[in-house]
Amino acid sequence: MFSSPNSIRASSTNNGRHVVISYERRFSASLYVSNGISKLLKQKLRSEASMAERRSEQLIKFLNACKKKMEE
């Protein structure tokens, strides 16, 4: 994601504005990646919660069917 120290040194030999823009771009990119990862994790958690809810519903249906079968 970030450049090697050599490229940072090379860019710092240019004028100060280039270094600031380069740093801002890297910082912006890291924030973008960070936000993307957190959104992905939230979606994954929602998906897992939904799957767990469906599993519990299926287990309840199965248990009820077993109880009915035992009562017969």
C-alpha positions as CSV (number, residue, x, y, z in Angstrom):
1,M,0.0,0.0,0.0
2,F,2.7,2.5,1.0
3,S,5.9,3.2,-1.0
4,S,9.3,2.0,0.1
5,P,11.4,4.4,2.1
6,N,13.6,5.0,-1.0
7,S,10.7,6.4,-2.9
8,I,9.7,8.6,0.0
9,R,13.2,10.0,0.2
10,A,13.2,10.6,-3.6
11,S,9.9,12.4,-3.4
12,S,11.1,14.5,-0.5
13,T,13.9,15.8,-2.6
14,N,11.3,17.6,-4.7
15,N,9.6,20.7,-3.5
16,G,7.6,20.4,-0.2
17,R,4.2,20.6,-1.9
18,H,4.8,17.3,-3.8
19,V,5.6,15.6,-0.5
20,V,2.4,16.9,1.2
21,I,0.2,15.8,-1.8
22,S,1.9,12.4,-1.8
23,Y,1.4,12.0,1.9
24,E,-2.3,13.1,1.6
25,R,-2.9,10.6,-1.1
26,R,-1.4,7.7,0.9
27,F,-3.3,8.8,4.0
28,S,-6.5,9.0,2.0
29,A,-5.9,5.6,0.5
30,S,-5.3,4.1,3.9
31,L,-8.6,5.6,5.2
32,Y,-10.4,4.3,2.2
33,V,-9.1,0.8,2.8
34,S,-9.8,1.0,6.5
35,N,-13.4,2.0,5.9
36,G,-13.8,-0.7,3.3
37,I,-12.6,-3.4,5.7
38,S,-14.9,-2.3,8.5
39,K,-17.9,-2.3,6.1
40,L,-17.0,-5.8,4.9
41,L,-16.7,-7.0,8.5
42,K,-20.1,-5.5,9.3
43,Q,-21.7,-7.2,6.3
44,K,-20.1,-10.5,7.3
45,L,-21.4,-10.2,10.8
46,R,-24.9,-9.4,9.6
47,S,-24.7,-12.4,7.2
48,E,-23.5,-14.7,10.0
49,A,-26.3,-13.4,12.4
50,S,-28.9,-14.1,9.7
51,M,-27.5,-17.6,9.1
52,A,-27.6,-18.3,12.9
53,E,-31.2,-17.1,13.1
54,R,-32.2,-19.4,10.2
55,R,-30.4,-22.3,11.9
56,S,-32.2,-21.8,15.2
57,E,-35.5,-21.6,13.3
58,Q,-34.7,-24.9,11.6
59,L,-33.7,-26.5,14.9
60,I,-36.9,-25.4,16.5
61,K,-38.9,-26.9,13.6
62,F,-36.9,-30.1,13.9
63,L,-37.5,-30.3,17.7
64,N,-41.2,-29.7,17.3
65,A,-41.4,-32.4,14.6
66,C,-39.6,-34.8,16.9
67,K,-41.9,-34.1,19.8
68,K,-44.9,-34.6,17.5
69,K,-43.5,-37.9,16.3
70,M,-42.8,-39.1,19.9
71,E,-46.4,-38.2,20.9
72,E,-47.9,-40.3,18.1
